[in-house]
Amino acid sequence: MPNEIDVVRGQDVTPEQQEFISYWTHLYFKDVTVCNDKKAAPVHWRLMLRNEGEILSQVAITELEIEIDGQKVTAGSIGGLLTPTHLQGNGHANSLMERAEKFIFTDLNLPMGILFCLPGLVPFYARRGWTPITRPVTLQQKCGPVEWGAEVMVLERGEHLIGDRSIHVPNQTKTKSEQD
């Protein structure tokens, strides 16, 4: 039986899906200090790759309002790409990312994707055409703008972006999907 991808809106996950997300998020990201003091963006969509009921991988997508080179843009933000350690190396993350990129550009009709990741994940995303941002990226927090301390990468529909871009993530308002 071929793998299937479920598209789940926001937090409308089943208890089994939530257990998968919670377990693997905690395992992979519990010691990531770059995230500890920052408010997390809401998750608008989750894509879940499964085979015969077994969850193989998941990725979260947020419609994120950003300012890139002074222009306001809604980007599809990738987060929480999770594949259990015993299933890694089988192409599951690549299959899921292929669908996530299509979801951003086709289903949501957004002009670009953005992701925040650890340095060790840059080669994986770079092979997929994502471009590292070389300037510091700032996130608006209650205390004011703070610098993201890890890597930021972008992907634009049909183009290879240059990494020398100015990016700021302001406080988030409701997206079109949330208003519908």
C-alpha positions in Angstrom: 0.0 0.0 0.0 1.5 3.4 -0.9 2.1 6.2 1.6 -0.7 8.7 2.1 -0.6 12.3 3.3 -3.3 13.7 5.5 -3.9 17.4 5.6 -5.0 18.5 9.1 -6.2 22.0 9.9 -4.6 23.7 12.9 -4.9 21.7 16.0 -7.6 19.3 14.7 -5.3 16.3 15.4 -6.4 12.9 16.6 -5.1 11.7 20.0 -2.7 9.4 18.2 -1.4 12.2 16.0 -1.0 14.5 19.1 0.9 11.8 20.9 3.3 11.4 17.9 3.8 15.2 17.7 4.4 15.6 21.4 6.7 12.7 21.8 9.0 13.5 18.8 8.9 17.3 19.4 10.0 16.7 23.0 12.7 14.3 21.9 14.2 16.5 19.1 13.7 20.0 20.5 13.6 19.8 24.3 17.2 21.0 24.6 17.1 23.6 21.8 17.9 26.7 23.7 17.4 29.1 20.8 13.6 28.5 21.1 13.1 28.5 24.9 12.5 32.2 25.4 10.5 32.9 22.2 6.8 32.7 21.6 6.0 30.0 19.1 3.9 30.8 16.0 0.5 29.1 15.8 0.2 26.0 13.6 -2.4 26.5 10.9 -1.9 23.2 9.0 -0.2 19.8 9.6 0.7 17.3 6.9 1.0 13.8 8.2 2.7 11.0 6.1 1.4 7.6 7.0 1.4 4.0 5.7 -1.3 1.6 6.8 -2.2 3.8 9.8 1.4 4.2 11.0 2.6 7.8 11.1 5.9 8.1 9.3 6.5 11.8 9.4 4.8 15.1 10.1 5.4 18.8 9.3 3.6 21.9 10.5 2.8 24.9 8.3 2.0 28.4 9.5 0.8 31.3 7.3 3.4 33.7 8.7 3.3 37.5 8.1 6.9 38.7 7.6 8.7 41.8 6.4 11.3 41.0 3.9 13.5 43.9 2.7 10.8 46.2 4.1 7.9 44.6 2.2 5.1 42.8 4.0 4.6 39.3 2.7 2.7 36.2 3.9 5.0 33.2 3.7 4.4 29.5 4.4 6.5 28.8 7.4 7.7 25.2 7.8 8.2 23.9 11.3 8.4 20.7 13.3 9.4 18.3 10.5 9.5 15.1 12.5 10.4 11.6 11.4 11.1 9.0 14.0 14.8 8.0 14.2 14.2 4.4 13.2 12.4 5.6 10.0 14.9 8.2 8.9 16.9 7.7 5.7 13.9 6.2 3.9 12.8 9.4 2.0 9.8 10.2 4.3 10.9 13.7 5.1 11.7 14.5 1.4 8.3 13.1 0.4 6.5 15.2 3.0 8.5 18.3 2.2 7.7 17.9 -1.5 4.0 18.0 -0.6 4.5 20.8 2.0 6.2 23.0 -0.7 3.3 22.3 -3.1 0.8 23.1 -0.3 2.5 26.5 0.3 2.7 27.5 -3.4 -0.4 25.8 -4.9 -3.0 25.2 -2.1 -2.3 28.3 -0.1 -1.0 30.3 -3.2 1.7 32.0 -1.2 4.8 33.5 -2.9 7.4 32.0 -0.6 8.3 29.6 2.1 10.4 30.3 5.2 11.8 28.0 7.9 13.8 28.4 11.1 16.2 25.5 11.7 19.3 24.3 13.4 22.6 24.5 11.5 22.8 20.7 11.1 19.6 20.7 9.0 20.8 23.3 6.5 22.3 20.8 4.0 19.0 18.8 3.9 16.9 21.9 3.1 19.6 23.3 0.7 19.4 20.2 -1.4 15.7 21.0 -1.8 16.5 24.5 -3.1 16.1 26.5 0.1 18.4 29.4 0.5 20.1 30.4 3.8 19.6 34.0 4.9 22.9 35.6 5.8 21.7 38.6 7.8 20.3 38.4 11.3 16.6 37.7 11.4 14.5 39.4 14.1 11.3 38.3 15.7 8.9 40.7 17.5 8.4 39.5 21.1 6.7 41.2 24.1 10.1 42.6 25.2 10.7 44.0 21.7 12.6 42.6 18.6 14.9 39.7 19.4 17.4 38.1 17.0 16.8 34.5 16.0 19.9 32.6 17.1 20.0 29.8 14.5 19.5 29.4 10.7 16.7 30.9 8.6 16.1 29.7 5.0 13.7 30.8 2.3 12.2 29.3 -0.9 10.4 31.3 -3.5 8.2 29.9 -6.2 10.3 29.1 -9.2 13.2 31.3 -8.2 16.5 30.9 -6.3 16.7 33.7 -3.8 19.8 35.5 -2.7 20.5 35.1 1.0 21.4 38.7 1.7 17.9 39.7 2.8 16.5 41.6 5.7 13.8 39.7 7.5 11.7 40.7 10.5 8.7 38.7 11.9 6.2 41.1 13.5 3.5 40.1 16.0 1.1 37.9 14.1 -2.5 38.7 13.2 -5.1 36.3 12.0 -4.5 34.9 8.5 -7.0 34.6 5.7 -7.5 30.9 6.5 -8.3 31.6 10.2 -10.8 34.3 9.1 -12.7 31.9 6.8 
